[in-house]
Amino acid sequence: MTAALVDVLWFIEGKDDEQMDPADAVKVLEGVTHLVSTLPSDQRSELIGLTEAESDPARKEFLEGFPEGLGLLDDAG
């Protein structure tokens, strides 16, 4: 599930305003943030750990902001 969630967020991140309505993107990201806030600590840790394993430089840069952007560090850090 973790990798699929990251793939969805990476997909949204890669779209410009003509490809995806910004308001829709915000709604999806808010929903994901809520979902992540309900995850058990082991699944939160798995999300944080994805950054270290990523080999694509652009995706790795995106993932480096992922834990803080979704509020994972406040409770899991």
Summary of the structure (lengths in Angstrom):
residues: 77
radius of gyration: 12.4
end to end distance: 21.0
largest distance: 37.1
contacts: 187
relative contact order: 0.16
helix: 75%
strand: 0%
